[in-house]
Amino acid sequence: MQKKQYLCKSLARYAMDRNRKIYKVTLWGGAVNVLLLAFKFVAGIMGHSAAMVADAVHSLSDFVTDIIVLAFVHISGKPKDKSHDYGHGKYETLAMTVIGFMLLAVALGIVYGGLMKILAWSRGELLPAPGMLALLAALLSIVLKEGVFHYTIVKAKELESQALEANAWHHRSDALSSIGTAIGIGGAIFLGQRWTVLDPLASVIVGLFIAKVSIDLLRGGLGDLMEQSLPDEVEQEILQLAGSVKGVEEPHDLRTRRIGNHYAIELHILMDGNLPLCEAHDRASEVEERLRKRYGEETHVVVQVEPIFQPT
């Protein structure tokens, strides 16, 4: 009992420490987003750049994303309770899914706006050439957002956080969109009036890229919410680990899923039916310990023992 209580307290301390680190990373990213958000809107409006305004809207979605991550990670870090036997980890997956939908909405808006500009240009309407301030904002965004991406993705892998990883890729998508924005703005500035269409064209390309990122996030998030099984290579490793315990035979009926940042594993194993109950229990417990050692102490593991009787 004391060992179990100690384990529960240790897990609670780990969850609190993990959440504090996630908050810290997210707040740093949020601070960068606020600065870029203001600068991009000013540069886009004053510099007459549709691509930069689109980039500013993307940064706005980044800022809202940071708020969502902070809120959902706080909820997902809560311990198990009477109404949540498996904990609150799914809230983190839900955060990733919400971010995916937000990105998709932003992408569609950017593509639509860019296409309307291109259509107007094709009808002979003159598009205003963007200014150097817009180009400067795009270059600054590339440097800052790429730096924030690398910082966030390292921490996401270290903390095994789905929401933080989704947010990292959101930062990367903003950096890459700024590259397309810089190319479009630069072309529109330096190639002359007839090439001002490059600005809205860049915004369309940026929007399509963001849509691709959002679809990838939605595929992963919705898959986990719909109880999608873990990858085949992970399931094979689970069966191998279970079968490596002395006296355990033919691990089978494996069922897996992801709960937030940890796994849920259920499987059946065969053992000699003549073994004493205590020994069979100890071997089943060893299977659980090996799986938790490999995939984390918060891994939910259920092992069901089935007897086999050797012929006499």
C-alpha positions as a LaTeX table, in Angstrom:
\begin{tabular}{lrrr}
\hline
Residue & $x$ (\AA) & $y$ (\AA) & $z$ (\AA) \\
\hline
Met1 & 0.00 & 0.00 & 0.00 \\
Gln2 & 2.80 & 2.42 & 0.93 \\
Lys3 & 4.58 & 1.64 & $-2.33$ \\
Lys4 & 1.40 & 2.39 & $-4.28$ \\
Gln5 & 0.87 & 5.68 & $-2.42$ \\
Tyr6 & 4.49 & 6.68 & $-3.07$ \\
Leu7 & 4.06 & 5.87 & $-6.76$ \\
Cys8 & 0.87 & 7.97 & $-6.96$ \\
Lys9 & 2.59 & 10.93 & $-5.30$ \\
Ser10 & 5.58 & 10.59 & $-7.61$ \\
Leu11 & 3.32 & 10.55 & $-10.67$ \\
Ala12 & 1.46 & 13.61 & $-9.39$ \\
Arg13 & 4.73 & 15.50 & $-8.88$ \\
Tyr14 & 5.88 & 14.47 & $-12.36$ \\
Ala15 & 2.63 & 15.69 & $-13.92$ \\
Met16 & 2.87 & 19.06 & $-12.14$ \\
Asp17 & 6.50 & 19.53 & $-13.15$ \\
Arg18 & 5.68 & 18.53 & $-16.74$ \\
Asn19 & 2.83 & 21.00 & $-16.93$ \\
Arg20 & 5.02 & 23.83 & $-15.60$ \\
Lys21 & 7.58 & 23.13 & $-18.32$ \\
Ile22 & 4.88 & 23.05 & $-21.01$ \\
Tyr23 & 3.52 & 26.36 & $-19.74$ \\
Lys24 & 6.99 & 27.91 & $-19.87$ \\
Val25 & 7.60 & 26.79 & $-23.47$ \\
Thr26 & 4.15 & 27.92 & $-24.57$ \\
Leu27 & 4.48 & 31.32 & $-22.91$ \\
Trp28 & 7.79 & 31.97 & $-24.69$ \\
Gly29 & 6.16 & 31.11 & $-28.00$ \\
Gly30 & 3.17 & 33.27 & $-27.10$ \\
Ala31 & 5.39 & 36.27 & $-26.40$ \\
Val32 & 7.00 & 35.94 & $-29.84$ \\
Asn33 & 3.57 & 35.57 & $-31.45$ \\
Val34 & 2.27 & 38.77 & $-29.82$ \\
Leu35 & 5.25 & 40.80 & $-31.06$ \\
Leu36 & 5.05 & 39.40 & $-34.59$ \\
Leu37 & 1.28 & 39.69 & $-34.69$ \\
Ala38 & 1.36 & 43.43 & $-34.08$ \\
Phe39 & 4.31 & 44.06 & $-36.39$ \\
Lys40 & 2.86 & 41.99 & $-39.26$ \\
Phe41 & $-0.53$ & 43.69 & $-39.20$ \\
Val42 & 1.11 & 47.13 & $-39.22$ \\
Ala43 & 3.55 & 46.09 & $-41.97$ \\
Gly44 & 0.83 & 44.42 & $-44.04$ \\
Ile45 & $-1.55$ & 47.39 & $-43.88$ \\
Met46 & 1.05 & 50.10 & $-44.30$ \\
Gly47 & 2.99 & 48.06 & $-46.87$ \\
His48 & $-0.14$ & 47.22 & $-48.92$ \\
Ser49 & 0.64 & 43.47 & $-48.82$ \\
Ala50 & $-2.11$ & 40.85 & $-48.94$ \\
Ala51 & 0.45 & 38.15 & $-48.27$ \\
Met52 & 1.67 & 39.89 & $-45.12$ \\
Val53 & $-1.87$ & 40.45 & $-43.84$ \\
Ala54 & $-2.48$ & 36.71 & $-44.41$ \\
Asp55 & 0.72 & 35.96 & $-42.51$ \\
Ala56 & $-0.50$ & 38.22 & $-39.69$ \\
Val57 & $-3.77$ & 36.28 & $-39.52$ \\
His58 & $-1.70$ & 33.11 & $-39.29$ \\
Ser59 & 0.22 & 34.59 & $-36.36$ \\
Leu60 & $-3.09$ & 35.49 & $-34.72$ \\
Ser61 & $-4.11$ & 31.84 & $-34.96$ \\
Asp62 & $-0.76$ & 30.94 & $-33.35$ \\
Phe63 & $-1.54$ & 33.23 & $-30.42$ \\
Val64 & $-5.00$ & 31.71 & $-29.94$ \\
Thr65 & $-3.40$ & 28.27 & $-30.19$ \\
Asp66 & $-1.05$ & 29.10 & $-27.30$ \\
Ile67 & $-4.05$ & 29.97 & $-25.14$ \\
Ile68 & $-5.76$ & 26.68 & $-26.06$ \\
Val69 & $-2.63$ & 24.66 & $-25.23$ \\
Leu70 & $-2.31$ & 26.32 & $-21.81$ \\
Ala71 & $-5.96$ & 25.64 & $-20.99$ \\
Phe72 & $-6.07$ & 22.04 & $-22.19$ \\
Val73 & $-2.72$ & 21.00 & $-20.73$ \\
His74 & $-3.90$ & 22.27 & $-17.33$ \\
Ile75 & $-6.95$ & 20.01 & $-17.60$ \\
Ser76 & $-5.04$ & 16.99 & $-18.96$ \\
Gly77 & $-2.58$ & 17.17 & $-16.04$ \\
Lys78 & $-5.31$ & 16.51 & $-13.47$ \\
Pro79 & $-5.06$ & 13.11 & $-11.73$ \\
Lys80 & $-7.58$ & 10.31 & $-12.14$ \\
Asp81 & $-10.92$ & 10.85 & $-10.42$ \\
Lys82 & $-14.25$ & 9.11 & $-10.00$ \\
Ser83 & $-15.55$ & 10.16 & $-13.41$ \\
His84 & $-12.22$ & 9.76 & $-15.26$ \\
Asp85 & $-10.77$ & 6.33 & $-14.47$ \\
Tyr86 & $-8.16$ & 6.70 & $-17.20$ \\
Gly87 & $-7.19$ & 10.27 & $-16.30$ \\
His88 & $-7.64$ & 13.41 & $-18.39$ \\
Gly89 & $-5.01$ & 12.77 & $-21.06$ \\
Lys90 & $-7.54$ & 12.89 & $-23.89$ \\
Tyr91 & $-7.93$ & 16.62 & $-23.34$ \\
Glu92 & $-4.40$ & 17.07 & $-24.70$ \\
Thr93 & $-5.36$ & 15.11 & $-27.81$ \\
Leu94 & $-8.50$ & 17.23 & $-28.07$ \\
Ala95 & $-6.29$ & 20.34 & $-27.98$ \\
Met96 & $-4.27$ & 19.02 & $-30.92$ \\
Thr97 & $-7.50$ & 18.41 & $-32.84$ \\
Val98 & $-8.83$ & 21.89 & $-32.10$ \\
Ile99 & $-5.54$ & 23.37 & $-33.32$ \\
Gly100 & $-5.89$ & 21.33 & $-36.51$ \\
Phe101 & $-9.39$ & 22.71 & $-37.18$ \\
Met102 & $-8.20$ & 26.25 & $-36.48$ \\
Leu103 & $-5.31$ & 25.89 & $-38.89$ \\
Leu104 & $-7.64$ & 24.53 & $-41.57$ \\
Ala105 & $-10.02$ & 27.47 & $-41.15$ \\
Val106 & $-7.11$ & 29.92 & $-41.38$ \\
Ala107 & $-5.80$ & 28.16 & $-44.50$ \\
Leu108 & $-9.15$ & 28.31 & $-46.30$ \\
Gly109 & $-9.50$ & 32.00 & $-45.48$ \\
Ile110 & $-6.01$ & 32.77 & $-46.78$ \\
Val111 & $-6.55$ & 30.82 & $-50.01$ \\
Tyr112 & $-9.90$ & 32.49 & $-50.65$ \\
Gly113 & $-8.53$ & 35.99 & $-50.09$ \\
Gly114 & $-5.53$ & 35.34 & $-52.35$ \\
Leu115 & $-7.67$ & 33.91 & $-55.15$ \\
Met116 & $-9.96$ & 36.95 & $-55.07$ \\
Lys117 & $-6.91$ & 39.21 & $-55.52$ \\
Ile118 & $-5.59$ & 37.09 & $-58.38$ \\
Leu119 & $-9.01$ & 37.11 & $-60.05$ \\
Ala120 & $-9.12$ & 40.91 & $-59.80$ \\
Trp121 & $-5.64$ & 41.14 & $-61.34$ \\
Ser122 & $-6.69$ & 38.85 & $-64.21$ \\
Arg123 & $-9.53$ & 41.28 & $-65.00$ \\
Gly124 & $-7.02$ & 44.09 & $-65.39$ \\
Glu125 & $-7.24$ & 45.61 & $-61.93$ \\
Leu126 & $-3.93$ & 47.08 & $-60.73$ \\
Leu127 & $-2.70$ & 45.67 & $-57.45$ \\
Pro128 & $-0.67$ & 47.96 & $-55.18$ \\
Ala129 & 2.99 & 46.98 & $-54.87$ \\
Pro130 & 3.96 & 45.97 & $-51.31$ \\
Gly131 & 6.47 & 48.10 & $-49.40$ \\
Met132 & 9.87 & 47.24 & $-47.90$ \\
Leu133 & 8.37 & 47.23 & $-44.40$ \\
Ala134 & 6.32 & 44.15 & $-45.37$ \\
Leu135 & 9.44 & 42.39 & $-46.65$ \\
Leu136 & 11.32 & 43.20 & $-43.43$ \\
Ala137 & 8.45 & 41.77 & $-41.37$ \\
Ala138 & 8.50 & 38.55 & $-43.40$ \\
Leu139 & 12.27 & 38.09 & $-42.94$ \\
Leu140 & 12.05 & 38.77 & $-39.20$ \\
Ser141 & 9.20 & 36.28 & $-38.89$ \\
Ile142 & 11.25 & 33.55 & $-40.60$ \\
Val143 & 14.13 & 33.92 & $-38.15$ \\
Leu144 & 12.05 & 34.19 & $-34.97$ \\
Lys145 & 9.48 & 31.50 & $-35.76$ \\
Glu146 & 12.05 & 28.96 & $-36.91$ \\
Gly147 & 13.92 & 29.52 & $-33.65$ \\
Val148 & 10.74 & 29.05 & $-31.61$ \\
Phe149 & 9.94 & 25.89 & $-33.60$ \\
His150 & 13.26 & 24.23 & $-32.76$ \\
Tyr151 & 12.97 & 25.18 & $-29.08$ \\
Thr152 & 9.37 & 23.90 & $-28.85$ \\
Ile153 & 9.86 & 20.62 & $-30.76$ \\
Val154 & 12.83 & 19.67 & $-28.57$ \\
Lys155 & 10.77 & 20.28 & $-25.45$ \\
Ala156 & 7.74 & 18.47 & $-26.93$ \\
Lys157 & 9.78 & 15.29 & $-27.47$ \\
Glu158 & 11.40 & 15.64 & $-24.05$ \\
Leu159 & 8.03 & 16.05 & $-22.32$ \\
Glu160 & 6.16 & 13.68 & $-24.69$ \\
Ser161 & 3.44 & 16.27 & $-25.24$ \\
Gln162 & 1.11 & 15.97 & $-28.25$ \\
Ala163 & $-0.28$ & 19.47 & $-27.77$ \\
Leu164 & 3.20 & 20.99 & $-27.55$ \\
Glu165 & 4.30 & 19.09 & $-30.65$ \\
Ala166 & 1.24 & 20.34 & $-32.56$ \\
Asn167 & 2.05 & 23.86 & $-31.42$ \\
Ala168 & 5.66 & 23.45 & $-32.55$ \\
Trp169 & 4.54 & 22.52 & $-36.06$ \\
His170 & 2.23 & 25.50 & $-35.98$ \\
His171 & 5.32 & 27.67 & $-35.37$ \\
Arg172 & 7.14 & 25.90 & $-38.24$ \\
Ser173 & 4.16 & 26.44 & $-40.55$ \\
Asp174 & 4.30 & 30.14 & $-39.71$ \\
Ala175 & 8.03 & 30.25 & $-40.50$ \\
Leu176 & 7.53 & 28.48 & $-43.83$ \\
Ser177 & 4.56 & 30.65 & $-44.71$ \\
Ser178 & 6.76 & 33.67 & $-44.09$ \\
Ile179 & 9.30 & 32.27 & $-46.57$ \\
Gly180 & 6.59 & 32.13 & $-49.25$ \\
Thr181 & 5.43 & 35.56 & $-48.18$ \\
Ala182 & 8.97 & 36.99 & $-48.45$ \\
Ile183 & 9.39 & 35.54 & $-51.95$ \\
Gly184 & 6.07 & 36.93 & $-53.11$ \\
Ile185 & 6.62 & 40.35 & $-51.57$ \\
Gly186 & 10.21 & 40.53 & $-52.80$ \\
Gly187 & 9.18 & 39.58 & $-56.34$ \\
Ala188 & 6.35 & 42.11 & $-56.33$ \\
Ile189 & 8.74 & 44.84 & $-55.12$ \\
Phe190 & 11.76 & 44.20 & $-57.32$ \\
Leu191 & 10.19 & 42.90 & $-60.57$ \\
Gly192 & 7.85 & 45.81 & $-61.21$ \\
Gln193 & 4.13 & 46.55 & $-61.39$ \\
Arg194 & 3.22 & 43.69 & $-63.74$ \\
Trp195 & 4.45 & 41.21 & $-61.12$ \\
Thr196 & 2.47 & 42.53 & $-58.15$ \\
Val197 & 0.28 & 39.42 & $-58.53$ \\
Leu198 & 3.12 & 37.49 & $-56.88$ \\
Asp199 & 2.00 & 38.89 & $-53.53$ \\
Pro200 & $-1.50$ & 37.29 & $-53.49$ \\
Leu201 & $-0.11$ & 34.23 & $-55.29$ \\
Ala202 & 2.29 & 33.75 & $-52.39$ \\
Ser203 & $-0.61$ & 33.98 & $-49.94$ \\
Val204 & $-2.45$ & 31.17 & $-51.80$ \\
Ile205 & 0.63 & 28.92 & $-51.71$ \\
Val206 & 1.05 & 29.65 & $-48.01$ \\
Gly207 & $-2.61$ & 28.80 & $-47.39$ \\
Leu208 & $-2.32$ & 25.46 & $-49.19$ \\
Phe209 & 0.75 & 24.54 & $-47.16$ \\
Ile210 & $-1.04$ & 25.41 & $-43.90$ \\
Ala211 & $-4.00$ & 23.28 & $-45.01$ \\
Lys212 & $-1.68$ & 20.29 & $-45.48$ \\
Val213 & $-0.24$ & 20.73 & $-41.98$ \\
Ser214 & $-3.73$ & 21.05 & $-40.48$ \\
Ile215 & $-4.93$ & 17.86 & $-42.19$ \\
Asp216 & $-1.95$ & 15.93 & $-40.81$ \\
Leu217 & $-2.72$ & 17.17 & $-37.29$ \\
Leu218 & $-6.41$ & 16.32 & $-37.65$ \\
Arg219 & $-5.61$ & 12.84 & $-38.91$ \\
Gly220 & $-3.52$ & 12.11 & $-35.81$ \\
Gly221 & $-5.82$ & 13.82 & $-33.32$ \\
Leu222 & $-9.07$ & 12.33 & $-34.61$ \\
Gly223 & $-7.40$ & 8.92 & $-34.86$ \\
Asp224 & $-6.51$ & 8.99 & $-31.16$ \\
Leu225 & $-9.93$ & 10.30 & $-30.17$ \\
Met226 & $-11.51$ & 7.43 & $-32.13$ \\
Glu227 & $-9.35$ & 4.93 & $-30.19$ \\
Gln228 & $-6.97$ & 4.22 & $-33.05$ \\
Ser229 & $-4.47$ & 1.45 & $-32.24$ \\
Leu230 & $-0.78$ & 2.16 & $-31.77$ \\
Pro231 & 1.52 & 1.68 & $-34.79$ \\
Asp232 & 2.27 & $-1.92$ & $-35.81$ \\
Glu233 & 5.94 & $-1.65$ & $-34.82$ \\
Val234 & 4.96 & $-0.55$ & $-31.30$ \\
Glu235 & 2.49 & $-3.42$ & $-30.94$ \\
Gln236 & 5.11 & $-5.92$ & $-32.11$ \\
Glu237 & 7.53 & $-4.56$ & $-29.52$ \\
Ile238 & 4.87 & $-4.92$ & $-26.81$ \\
Leu239 & 4.32 & $-8.58$ & $-27.69$ \\
Gln240 & 8.07 & $-9.23$ & $-27.69$ \\
Leu241 & 8.53 & $-7.60$ & $-24.28$ \\
Ala242 & 5.65 & $-9.59$ & $-22.80$ \\
Gly243 & 6.95 & $-12.85$ & $-24.28$ \\
Ser244 & 10.45 & $-12.24$ & $-22.90$ \\
Val245 & 9.30 & $-12.88$ & $-19.32$ \\
Lys246 & 10.18 & $-16.36$ & $-18.10$ \\
Gly247 & 7.19 & $-18.71$ & $-18.18$ \\
Val248 & 5.04 & $-16.44$ & $-20.33$ \\
Glu249 & 3.89 & $-17.92$ & $-23.62$ \\
Glu250 & 2.01 & $-16.66$ & $-26.67$ \\
Pro251 & 0.99 & $-13.09$ & $-25.79$ \\
His252 & $-2.19$ & $-12.46$ & $-27.79$ \\
Asp253 & $-5.46$ & $-10.49$ & $-28.03$ \\
Leu254 & $-3.45$ & $-7.27$ & $-27.80$ \\
Arg255 & $-5.45$ & $-4.06$ & $-27.64$ \\
Thr256 & $-3.76$ & $-0.67$ & $-27.59$ \\
Arg257 & $-4.61$ & 3.01 & $-27.76$ \\
Arg258 & $-3.20$ & 6.37 & $-26.77$ \\
Ile259 & $-4.48$ & 8.39 & $-23.82$ \\
Gly260 & $-2.96$ & 11.84 & $-24.15$ \\
Asn261 & 0.79 & 11.45 & $-23.86$ \\
His262 & 0.78 & 7.84 & $-22.62$ \\
Tyr263 & $-0.32$ & 4.41 & $-23.80$ \\
Ala264 & $-3.08$ & 2.01 & $-22.75$ \\
Ile265 & $-2.18$ & $-1.68$ & $-23.25$ \\
Glu266 & $-4.36$ & $-4.75$ & $-22.69$ \\
Leu267 & $-3.29$ & $-8.28$ & $-23.58$ \\
His268 & $-3.67$ & $-11.97$ & $-22.72$ \\
Ile269 & $-0.81$ & $-14.33$ & $-21.90$ \\
Leu270 & $-0.56$ & $-18.10$ & $-21.43$ \\
Met271 & 1.09 & $-19.77$ & $-18.41$ \\
Asp272 & 1.42 & $-23.26$ & $-17.03$ \\
Gly273 & $-1.90$ & $-24.02$ & $-15.30$ \\
Asn274 & $-0.10$ & $-25.94$ & $-12.56$ \\
Leu275 & 1.83 & $-22.89$ & $-11.35$ \\
Pro276 & 0.94 & $-21.60$ & $-7.87$ \\
Leu277 & $-1.29$ & $-18.54$ & $-8.00$ \\
Cys278 & 1.33 & $-16.33$ & $-6.36$ \\
Glu279 & 3.96 & $-17.27$ & $-8.93$ \\
Ala280 & 1.57 & $-16.68$ & $-11.85$ \\
His281 & 0.69 & $-13.30$ & $-10.36$ \\
Asp282 & 4.36 & $-12.35$ & $-9.98$ \\
Arg283 & 5.09 & $-13.19$ & $-13.61$ \\
Ala284 & 2.09 & $-11.21$ & $-14.82$ \\
Ser285 & 3.29 & $-8.30$ & $-12.66$ \\
Glu286 & 6.72 & $-8.57$ & $-14.25$ \\
Val287 & 5.11 & $-8.20$ & $-17.67$ \\
Glu288 & 3.41 & $-5.02$ & $-16.46$ \\
Glu289 & 6.65 & $-3.67$ & $-14.98$ \\
Arg290 & 8.60 & $-4.26$ & $-18.21$ \\
Leu291 & 5.98 & $-2.49$ & $-20.26$ \\
Arg292 & 5.84 & 0.48 & $-17.87$ \\
Lys293 & 9.63 & 0.67 & $-17.79$ \\
Arg294 & 9.64 & 0.85 & $-21.60$ \\
Tyr295 & 6.67 & 3.18 & $-22.16$ \\
Gly296 & 6.47 & 5.19 & $-18.92$ \\
Glu297 & 5.08 & 4.74 & $-15.41$ \\
Glu298 & 1.73 & 6.24 & $-16.42$ \\
Thr299 & 1.15 & 3.49 & $-18.99$ \\
His300 & $-2.18$ & 1.75 & $-18.39$ \\
Val301 & $-1.48$ & $-2.00$ & $-18.50$ \\
Val302 & $-3.97$ & $-4.86$ & $-18.06$ \\
Val303 & $-2.66$ & $-8.43$ & $-18.30$ \\
Gln304 & $-5.05$ & $-11.38$ & $-18.29$ \\
Val305 & $-3.56$ & $-14.81$ & $-17.55$ \\
Glu306 & $-4.91$ & $-17.93$ & $-19.26$ \\
Pro307 & $-3.82$ & $-21.41$ & $-18.10$ \\
Ile308 & $-2.36$ & $-24.13$ & $-20.28$ \\
Phe309 & $-1.83$ & $-27.65$ & $-19.02$ \\
Gln310 & 1.15 & $-29.68$ & $-20.15$ \\
Pro311 & 0.37 & $-33.29$ & $-21.14$ \\
Thr312 & 1.44 & $-35.82$ & $-18.50$ \\
\hline
\end{tabular}
